[in-house]
Structure formats: structure tokens, C-alpha cells
């Protein structure tokens, strides 16, 4: 038995994309290739019946053995080498069997077990990875060792630039709602005596809210399982969207006929499969066309456009090993600190109506850890109003939130194709949909207590305010100050590390009491933010549970409002400084005159101390500073330091999606917008090839291209030079030619939005 070892010749590994080998490299390549081919020929002759393995190597690793005389993957030979010269008669026998497959299926099928048995041979190059393989050799190591081949040209193992990722099929469980299932649930909940759940959880005239909520949610889940059907489906990365169950059945019948060796049955099965595929494609095409007919159904409309353009495909999945999930769970909870302060709880007033909140639930939202679908809560809002109103009122009265309502499931989504650290995973938090409804009711109650002008320079989560207003406020203050003599501006763009996750609930509730919120509601918020179970889940694997008592979960409705209330008293102490806040994005504008930076530097030091006292982690490495100085006599500006570290001074940075430069020009911003918009013109051309209606293409243009070109347009378009405006307008004209209908110019959009903003300011 001949022992074979696989090697990879990778001469071009150090070359950039698109470069070819140099003449010296080609000469060395020829010598190495000839040597390897001679060794391969000897190994092939000795293999005899196992010659089918060479066919597998050729088929899976893109080595064109029949046409090595041409330039193939960067390889050249002095003369063409035919399969017969390389392998003798064995390879010809296999090729002949391939050619005669239709005539002699029964004889050909005897080669299939040999052909498939050598597929695992490729696993030594890395499972699921096929790369820029220059050529693969099977060397007879029993007579010729690896030392006979040049070391600099041979590497064992993975190809260095993977091109194809082979993804394993993923099994998923989906919940199917048969016809009439919603009506059956409504009848079930309408006839349910909900008071028995409360009676069972009441001990000594005190209701155990935890038991009450858990039994009600478990009962709802049980009823939902009774009227729905759970199916297990297999999702493959290369699965065509038109594949149906009927096509799979015909494909299976074709394979059975092939294995049986019945030529007549095989011919019939192939014909049936071809007809089934054509019909499946026609049905799929009709389904997409139907989505374009009703422009009011935006969800179906967008799904049809996304299918044609492949715009924003679903993100890749994360590795589901339990050890990785536990490490990620610990990493996401790294800001946890010990909280020891307590507050006295007092009975709160009754809660508000729940029916309206339940009826507005988005049925397509992913369920949280309680597994109650949004469709159940929305369709059965009338039947479930009384029991959930009772649970919410008891929760407010006792200032206790059931643990099952506070649970959070984190779904890690990789930010990169190959994550290298925990920061390369984006945590997506899933919380119970029912709790989101409750949070909205509480949020309405909080807003009624707060003064309307609580934080005039907080532009997030406020009515009639946007990023345009935040940027305009910062730039207007800077430009107004620069008109003065001997003045310049320093703008500090502060970055936090997971700002929401570092909130101390006890400090937050103390500030809420100062704002006028009653003690019972503050205690309810304290219980809501503490004792929160958190797990990380990927597929069917789940990490161990961690209990959190710090931070506000980002998947909750109340978290943004609570963060703004925490930072409402973070205001400048000097009139020459300005804090512009948009959620956790804070910008310090220092208006400096006569080179006196004392107020600015002391303000930054005081701000850093405030963040430290409130447990907000300031990321100095990502914090940037821009100095706008138009004076003729330029001076060297001393660097700014925060917590002993110097802040990087940059000439340009991104501020709320807009590129700001130290000369306050808009060339960088225009270039970035033009580049991003031109890339999306590619997706706009796909619907035209599919002959999509012009109104549909216009809708897609507005959502993907116009939204980019007009982002914060009221801030920068009027200050752009003519060249920048023409650059962006050319993209609009290119989209006009693609769609075939006139589009509004950027100047018209700019004027319209200015008028709308003026009317909004006047009405407010």
C-alpha cells in the first residue's frame, strides 16, 4: 500500500491581488511543477484502482489537469501535459466511464463509492475551506520525501486566502400558525378563569407576584403550543430561494433511480425534476411580482426588493460552543459592580390601561426569554387585558418586577467575518415583549412628571429634535465665536465604553427623586434594574446564567430615557463652554479667546471627574479633539490630557454621521457620501434588470441612496461649494437614468427641509 501525503505549492502568497509571477518566479515554478508532476505520476501509477482519488482532488480543488499548458492559477509548463501522459491508462478509464454514464449507468455507478470515499481526504487542508489553491500534489512519501521539494514553495495545511466558505446545514425550529389558530386562542383565553392563578399564588392575603406571573406566562405558552405546529427545517447557505418540498421530492426520486441503475426510470425522473424546477421558478417569480402590486404593503414590498438585489443579507452566525458563550456572557457583564444601598418602598397608585399597548405590538418581533410570541399578545389583547393589568398593578404596588419579566437573552452577532476578540461581537438583547409594553406605560408616567426643558442641550429622545439640531447648535456656536477677534475653538468628541451598561441603579434613583418622581416609582425602577438574569444563546446552546445589578439593558424601552435622566445635571460651569449631547455622544465646545484655555481645561477635568463619580467609563483612546483656528499667526496648541492620557488631535472626525474638519469645509463629508451612494447604485440596477416597476425602484432609491445623500442636509448643503454639490447631483442623475423617471434635486430637497424645520420651530 502506497502512503500518500498532500502538499500545497503556494508561490504567489506574498503578491497582492491582481499581480502575477515575475519571470524568475515562473522559471522556478516550472522547475518545481515538473518535479512535483513526475512524483505525482509515479504515485498515480502505484495507486492503480485508487486512481479515483485524483479525480476528487481535481474536482474539488480547481486543478485543471487536462489543460496545464495554459496559464492556470499562475502556473506555466514548458509543454501541455495530457491526462494519459500524467496518469497512464487509469485516468482514461475513469474519464471514459464519465462519458458513457448515460449509456451504462449500472457500470458507472460502481465507481461512485470509490469517488465519494476519498472526499474526507481533503479535511487535512481545513474543514469547510477551499482557497486560492495554486496546485495540489499527491506525493509518494514512501519513496520520495518532502525534503526533495523546495521549502519556500511548499506549505502544508490551509490555503492562505480562503475564497469559499462551506457552511454546515443549520436545523431550525419554526412555529407555524394554522388557519383559525388565533381565533382558537381567543376563545381559550376568553373562557379562562384568570382569578384562579392569583388565588393559587396568594398566601396570607399577600400575592406572590413571581409565582403569579410565571404561572400565567406558562399557561399562555401551553395554549399557544396546543394551537400551533412546530416544524424543523434545514437551512443551507447555498439553498436556492425557489426550492420547494416538491422539488426536494423529485430530486430524491431521481437519486433513487440513479442508484438502482434503471435507465428508463432515471430518464423519467430527470424529466420530472426538470419540469418541477421550472414550475417552482415560475411560482417564485409570480410571488415576487405580487409583492410589487400593492405599494401599501411595505413589508412584502421590501422583501421582494431585497430578494432581487440581495441588499443587506442576514448576518453570519456565531460559534455556538458553550465555553465561548460563557466567556461572552462574562465579557458582556464586565461592568458589574456591587450595589449595597437600599431604599424604602411605598405602595404606588394603580397602573394604566394595557389593552392599547398590547394591540400595538409588532407581531414579527422576536420573542424574549418567556417565549411568548408577539402575535399572541396582539391578537388576544382583549382577552389578556384584565390579567396583565392586574399583574402590572400588583407590580407597581409592591415595587417588584417579576424575574421572568427582567430576564435577558443575548444573541452575539459577529462584526467581522473572522472575530479575533470579544469586542468583535455585537450583543443583541432580547427581552420579553410583554415587559416592553409595561415599560411604555411607565415611561408615559415618568414623562408627565418631568419638566419640559429639563436638558435643553440633550437632543436625543426629545420631540422635534434630531441630529441636525445637535450638529447645527455646535457649529453655530463655533462660527459665531470665530467672528470675534483673537479667538479659536476646541471641540472635544467624547467616547464612552458601553455607557448604558455602567449605570448604577442606586445613583439613578436618587436623581429621579430629585426630579420629582414619587418614591414608589423610583423603587420600582430600582427593582427593574437589579437582579436581572442574563444568558448568551446561539442556536440551541445557552450559556450559564449571570445575575446583573448594574446597567440598563439596551434592549429595553426605558434605557435611553433613564440614561438621559442620569446625565441631565451634567452641564458646563463656564459660559465659554458648551455641552452638546445626543444620548451617550457628548461634544464639548470650548470657545477660547486671547489664548486663555483655563476655563476649557478645567471644564474637561471636572467633566472627567463627573463621569468617574457616576461610573461612566471614558474611552480616552477613541476620544478625539479638533481645533478650529483661522488666525493668521498660528501658534502651537498644547495637547489636552484626560486622566493622565493625551487626547489625539485630528484634522477630521465623524460627528453624529457627519464628517467635521478643522477648516469647517465639507469636502471630506461630500466625498464619503458620494462613495457610499455610488456603491449602492449597483443594487439599484438589479431591480431594473428584473423589470421592476418604476415606483418600486423609486421607493428603493429613496430608502437606500437618497437617505444617504440627504443625511443632515440642512447642516452642510448650504455651505458646500459648487463642485461638491455637482458631485452629489451627478449621482442623482445617474439614478434617474436607471429608474427612468425624474427625481427631485438635492437643492429642492434642501429648500423643502429648511421650510419644514422653520415651521416646526415656529409651532413649538
N, C-alpha and C positions, 0 to 999 in steps of 0.2 A: 504494500500500500504506500503510495507516494504521499509524503507530508507536504502540504502547501501552506505558504504564508503570503498574505496580501501586503502590498506596499503602495504608497501614493507618491508619484512624482509631481512635485508642485513647484515648477521652476519660476512661475510668474507671481509668486505670493507677495513679493515686495513692490510690484508695479501698481500704479494707480489704475482706476477704472478707465478702459478705453485704450490703454497703452499696449503695445505688442513687444515681443522679444527683440533684443538687439542682435546684430549679425553674429557676434561672438556667442551669445546665448543660444542662437539657433544651431550653430555648429556643435556646441556642447550637447544640445538637446538631441541632435541627430545621433551622436555617438551613444548617448545614454539610451535612447529609444531602440536603436539597433541591438544593443546588448540585452536590454530587457525583453525584446521580442524574440531573440534567439532562446533566451531562458524560458520564455512562455511557450515557445514551440516545443521545446523538449518536455516541459511539464505536460502540455496538451497531449503529446504522443503517448506519454506514460499513463495518462488518465484513462484512455480507452473509452469505456462505456459512460464514464462520469463526465464526458465532454459537455453535457448539457449545462454544467455549472458555468462554462464560459459564456453561454448564451444568456444566462441570467445576469452575469456581470455586464455584458454588453447592453442588455435591455434596460437595466436599472441605473447604470452609471454613465450613460450617454457616450460610450466609446464606440465610434463608428469603425469597426474592424474591417468592413468591406470597402472603405474608401479612405484609407490612411494616406493616400498620395496627395490629398488636398490639405489645405490648412484647416485643421480641426482643433478647436480649443487651443490654438497657439502651437501645435505640433507639426513638424515637417519631416518628411522622409526623402531620401535620395530617389526612390522609385516606389511606385504603388506596390502594395503587398496584398494579394488576394487571400481570401479565407482558405483556399486549398493549399497555398504556399505556406501559410502560417500554421494550419492545423492538420493538414493531410486530408484523409477521406472522412474522418469522423464528423467534422463540422458540416461537410457537404451532405452527409446522410441526414443530419438534423434539419438543415435548410430544406432539403428535398421533402422531408416529411411535412414541414410547414406549408410548402407549396401544394402538396397533394392532400391537404387537410379536408377539402370539400369532397374529394373522391374517395378517400379512405379514412373516414373518421375513426372507425374502430381500431385501425392500426396506429393512427396518430395518437390516440388517447393513451397508449402505453407509455409515451414519452412524458406525458403531463406529470405523473408522480415524481419522476426524476427532476423535471424542470422546477417544480414548486418546492421540492425538498431542499434546494440549495438557496432559497430566499433568505433564511436566517443567517447565511454566511456573511451577509452584509452588515450584520449587527456590530461587528468589530469596528466599524467606522462611525459608530454613534447611532443609536436608535432614533429614527424619525428625522434624520438629517441627510440630505443629499446636497453636495456643494459644487463649487467650481472645480470639478474633477478634471484635471488635465488628461490623465490616463491612468488606468488601474492595471496592475500586473499581478499575475499568479506565478510566483517564483518557486521552483522546486528546491526547497531548502535542505532536502536530504543530500543533494549533490552540490548545490551552489548556495552559499550563504549570503546574507545581506551585505557583508563587507565587500563583496565583489562589485557593488554598485556605488556610485559617488554619494557620499554622505550629504553633501549640500543640496542634492536634488531629490532625495528620498526622505519622506517623513511617514511615520506610522501613526495612524489614528484619524482624527477628524479632518475634514476639509476646512480651510481657514475662513472661507466666506460662504456660509450656507445660503443657498438660493431658495430651497423648497423646505417648508416646514410640514412634516407629516403629522397631523393631529389625530389622536385616537378618537374613535366614535364616543360620543357622550350620551349616556342614557338620562333622560329627564322624565319626571312625572308631571303631567298636566291635568288640570281639573276641567272636565267637560260638563257643560250645563245643558242637559236635555231640554226639549221643549216642555214648558209647563213647570219647570223646577222652581222658578221664582214664585209662581202662584201657590205651589205646594208649601213652600217655606212660609209664605204669608198666612196661609190657613193654619199651619202648625203653630206659629208664634201667636196668632190671634186667639187660639183656644188654650194656650198655655197659662196656667195659674202661676204667675211670676212671684206672687207673695210667698209661696212655699219655699223658695230659695232664701228669702230673707228670714223667714221663721226658722229654717234649719240652721242659719248662721247666727242666730240671736241667743245670747247666754246672759241671764240675769239682766234682762232689759237693755243689753248692750249688743249692738250688731257688730260682728267680726267682719269688717269691710273686706279684708283679704280673702276670707273664705267665700263671702257673698259674691265678689267679683269673679273669682276663679270658677265657681260653680256655674254662674250664668254664662261666662265665655265658653266653658267646656260644653255646656248644653247646646249653645249655638253652633259650635263646631260639629257636635254629633249630628244635629239635624241637617247641617249642610252636607256632611258626608253621606247621609241617607238619600238625599235627592240628587247628588252629583255622581259622576263616574270619573275615577282616576285612571288615566291611561299612561303607560310607559312608552315613550318614543325614543328612537335613536337618532341623534343629530350628528351628521357627518360634515366636516368642513368643506368637502368638495361636492356636497349634495346639490343637485340642480333644483331650482325652485319649482319646476313643473313636475317633479317626480311625485307620483300618487301611489296609493296602495295597489291599484290595478296594474300599474307599470311594474311594481315590485313582484306582483304575482306572475305576470308574463315573463319577467326576467328569470324568476325561479323555475318556471316551466321550461324555458329554453335551456337552462343549465342541466336540468334533469334529463332532457332529451339528448344533450351532448354526452353526458356521462354514460347513458345507456347505449350509445353507438347506433341508434336508429336514425338512418339518414333521412327517411321520409318525415318522421316526427320532428327531427331537428329543423328541416326546411319549413314545415308548417309553423313551428314555434317561433322561428325567426321572423316569418312574415307577420304573425300575430303581434310580436313585440314591436316591429316597425310601425304597424298601424296604431298600436296603443300609445307609442311615444308621440306620433303625430297628433293624435287626438288630445293627449294631455297637454301638448304645447298650445294647441288651439284653445283649449279651455282656459289655460293660464293667460293667454293673450286677451281673451274676452274678459277675464276678470280684471285685468289691469285697465282695459279700456272702459269698463263700467265705473271704475273709481274716478275717471276723469269727467263723467257726465254730470255729477252733482257737485258743484263747487262749494256748496254749503257744508258738505261732509268733509271737513278739513283733515280729519284723521285718515280716512280712506284715500283722500287726495294725496296727502303727503306719503303714505305708504306706497302708492303707485309710482310717484316720482322717485322715491328712494330706491325702489326696485330697479327702475330703469337706469338711474345714474350711479347707483352704488355709493351714494353720498353718505358719509359718516357711518361706516359699517359698525356693528356691535363690537365693543372692546373685547380683547382677549381675556381668557380666564386665568386665574391664578393657580399655582400649585396647591393641591389640597392635602398635603401631608399634615398630620396632626401636630407634629413638632413645630413646623413653620407657623401654623395657625396660633399655637400657644405663644410663640415668640412675638408674632404680630399683635396679639391681644395685649401682651405686656408692654409692647412699644407704644401702642395707641393710648395706653393708660399711664404713660410715664410721668405725667404731671400731677399724679395723685399725691395729696398731702394729708396729714392728719388734721381733722377738724374736731375741736373739743367744745366749742361754745354752743350753748343751747338757748332756746327762747321759750317763754311761757305761751301755751296755746290757749286760745279763747274760742268759743263757738262762733262760727261765721254765719251770715244770713243765708237763706235758701239760694240754690242755684237758679240759672235761667233755663229757658226752653231749649230743648235739644233737637226737636224734630227738623227744624230748618237746617241745622248744621249737618245732620245725618243725610238729608235729602240732597245736599250739595257735594257729597263725596264723589271723587273720581273713581269709577269702578275699575279702572285699569291700573291703579296704584298697587304696588307690590305689598302684600300683607306683612305685618310685623311679626314679632315672636309669638303673638297669640294665635296666628294663622287664621284669623277671621277675614275673609275677603271683603273688599270694599263694596262689591256688588251686593252682598247680603245686607250690609248696613244701609245701603241706598235703597234697595228695592223693598226692604222691610222696615223703613224708617218709622212708619205709623205704628206698627206693632211693637217696635222696640223702644219707642219714646219713653213710655212710663217707667220701665225697669231701669233704663240708663239714667233717666232724670233722678230717680231715687238713689242710684249708686253715686251720681255726681254730687247730689245734695249731702248725702252722708259723708262723702269725702271732704267737702268743704266744711261741714260742721265739725268733723273730727280733725281737720287739718292733716289728713293722712291720704296718701296716694297709694292704691294697691300696687304691690310689687310687679304683678303681671302687666300693669299699665306702664311701668317705668323701664321695663326690660328693653335692651337694645341689641340688635344683631348687626355686626359689621361685615360688609362684603368688601374685601380688598380688591381693588382694580389696579393692575399694573399701569404705571405711567409710561413705561418703556417696554420694548419687545423683550429685553433681557434684563430684568431688575437685578441690581447689584447690592442694594441695601434696603432697609425697611422704609426709608424715605421715598423710595421709588414706587411705593404702593399708596394709592389714594383710598382712604376709608369712606365707604358709602354706608351711612347708618340707616337701618330700617327700624322704625318704632311702630307701635300699634296704631292703626288708623283711628281706632276709637279714641285713643288719647289725644290725637291731633284735633278731633272735634272738641274735646273738653278744653284743650289749650286755647282754641279760638274763642270759646266763651269766656275764659278767664282773661284773655288778652283784651277783649272788649271792655271788660270791667276795669282793668288797670288803666286803659286809655281815658276812661271817663274821669278818673281821679287826677291824672297828670295835667299840669298847666300847659297851654298850647305852645308857649315859647320857652320850653324847658331848656333846649340846647340849640340856639339859632344857627350854629355852625356844624351841626350834625345833619348831613344831607341824605343819609340812608334811612329807609323805612319811614319816611315822612311824606305826607300828601303834597303833591305838586312840587316835588323836589327830585333832582336826578344828578347824575354825574356831570352833566353840562353845567349845572348851577355850582357845583363844588369847584370845578376847574375854572369857571368864569370868575368866581369870587377870589380865588388865589391869584389869578393872573391880573385881575383888575386892581387888586391891592398893590401888586408889584409894579405894574405900569404907572399907576398914579404916583407912587413914591419915587420912581425913577425920573419923573419930570422935575424933581427938586434938585437943587444944586448940591454937588459933592455927596451923592447918595448911591447906594447899590443894595442889592437884595440877596440874601442867602436863603435857599429853600431846602429844607431837610425832609426827605421822604422816609418815614419810619416803617420798619417791617417788624411784625411780631412772629413768634413761634407758637402756632396753634392757640390763638388768643381765646377762643371760646372754651378750650379745654382747661384753662388755668384759672377760671373764675372760682373764688372762694365763696360758697353759698352764704356763710355767716356774714361776711363783709357786705355782700349784696343786699341781704335782708335789712341790715342796719341802714343802708342808704335808702331803701324803699320805705322804711318807717319815716325817715326824714322828709321824704317826698309826699307823705300824707296817706300812704296805704295803711289800712287797718291791720292790727296785729294778727288776726286770724288768717287773712290772705297772705301775709308775709310768712307765717308759719307753714301754710300750705305749700308755698313756693320753696321753702326750706326743705320740706319733706320730699318735694318733687325732684330736687337736685341732689339729694343724698340717698344712699342705699340703692343705687341703680345697677342691676346685673348687666354685664356685657359679655358677649361671646363673639368670636370671629368664625364665620361659616363660609365654606367653599364647597359647593355641591352637597353631598350627603355627609361630609365631615365637618365637625364642630369642635372648637377648642374648649378648654375648661373655662368655667365662669369666673369673672373678676367683678367684685363689688366696688363701685366708684362712689366717692363722696366729694369729688372736686370737678368743676367744669359744668358746662351746659352742652348737652348733646346737640350736634349740628343738624341732626335730622328732625329736630323739634320745632314747633311753630313759635314758641316763646323765646327761644335762644337769642335771636337777633335783637328783640326788644329788651331783653334783660341785659345784654351787653351794652346797649346804648344808655340804659339807666345806670349801669355801673360807671360809665365814663362821662356822665353828664357834668360832673363837677371838675373835670379836667379842663381848665380854662387858663389862658395866659394871665400872668400877673403884671405884665408891662404892656402899655398901649402900642408900643412899637412892634409887637409880635402878634401873630395870628395863627390860631389852630383851625385847620380845615379838616373835618372828619367825615369819612364815609364808611360806616361800620367800623372795622378794625384797621382801615387805612387812614393814617394820620399824617398830615403835612404841616410842618412848622414854617411859616413865612416870617423871616426876620427882616424888618425894614430898618436898614442901618444908615445913619447919617454921620458925616465927618469922621469916618473910620472908627467910630466908637461901637464896639461889639460887646460891651459889658452886659447889657440887658439880654442880648440874644444868647450868649453863652451861659449866663446864669439861668435863663429860662429853660434851656436844654438840660442843664444839670438838675433843675427842680423837676422837670418832666420825667427824667430817668428815675429819680427817687420816687416819684408818684407811682410809676409803673412797678417799681420794686416793692413798694408797700402794698400794692393791690395784686401782687403775684402775677403780673403780666410779664412774660419773658420777651425782652427786647433783643432782636437779632441784629447785632451791630454789623456783621459781615454783609448782610443784604440791605442794610440801611445806606442810602446814597444822599449826596448833597450836590446841589447846583448853585453856582454863584453867578448872578447876573450883574455884570459891571460894565457899563457903557462909558465910563470916564476915559478921557484921553490919556491921562497919566496912570497907567496900570501899576498896581502895587502887588507884591507877593502876599497872598492871603494865608494866614496861619491855619493849619488843619484843625478840624473840630474833633474833640475826643469825648467819648461816652464810656463810662465805667473803665477808664484806662486804655481803651482801644480807639484808634483813629478811624474816623468815618471816611470812606472813599469819596473823593470828589470826582464827578463825572461831567462830561460835556453834554450828555443826553441821557434821559431816562424815561421810563414809561409811567405815566401818572393817570390812573383810572382809565387805561386803554388808549391814552393819547401820548404821543412822544413829545416831551418837552426838552428844549435845548437851551444852552446858556446864552445864546443870542436871540432867543424867543422867535426863531424862524420856524417855518412849518415844512421845510424841505424833507427832513427825515420822516415826519409823520406822513406826508404825501407819498413818499417812496414806499413806506411799509404798507399803506392802504392799497396802492396800485399793485404791488406784488401779490398781496393776498387775493385781491379781486381778480387779477388775471389768472391765477391758479384755478379759481372757481368757474371761469368761463369754460373750462374743459367739461365740467359737469352740466353746464347749460347746453352744450352742443349735443349731449346724449339724448335728451328728450326730442330734439329736432330730428335726429336720425330715426327715432321711434315714431315720428309723425304725431307728436303730442299737440293738442290744440294750443293756439297762441295764448289764450287766457291762462291756461295751466302753466305755460312757460313763463308768463309774466309774474304769476304768483311765486314760482320758484326763484325767479330773478330778484324779486323784492325781498325774499327771505334769506337769500344766500349772498347776493352781490350788493344790492342797493343798501342793505343794512350795514355792510362794511363801509361803503363809500360815504354814507351819511352819519356815521357814528360821531356824536358830539359835533355835528357840522356847524352849529351856531357858535361854537367856540373858535374854530380855526379857519373856516372857509373865507370869511370876510377879510382876514389878514393874510391870506395866501397871495403869492404873486401870480401873474397871469400864466406863467409857464406851468406851475403846479396845477392850476385849475384846468388847463388844457390837457394835462396828462391824465387826470381823472375823467374828464369828459370824453376822452377817446375810448375809454373802457365802456362808457355808457353807449357810445355809438357802435362799438363792436357788438354789444348785447342787442342793440336794435337790429342789426343785420342778421343776427342769429334768430331772434324771435320773429322778426318780420312786422313789428308794429312800433309806432313812435313811443318813446319813453320820456318821462319828464327829465329835464336837465337838472344838473346839480344847483344851478343858480335859482331855478324856480323852487326847488325843494328848500333851499336855504331861506329864501324870502318867505315861503309859507310857514316854516317853523318859527322864524322870528316873529311873525304876526301872531301865531298861536301862543308863543311864550308871553308876548306883550298882553294879550287878552287874559291869559291865566294869571299874570301878576296883577292886572287891574281888578279882576274878580276876587282875588284873595286879599 
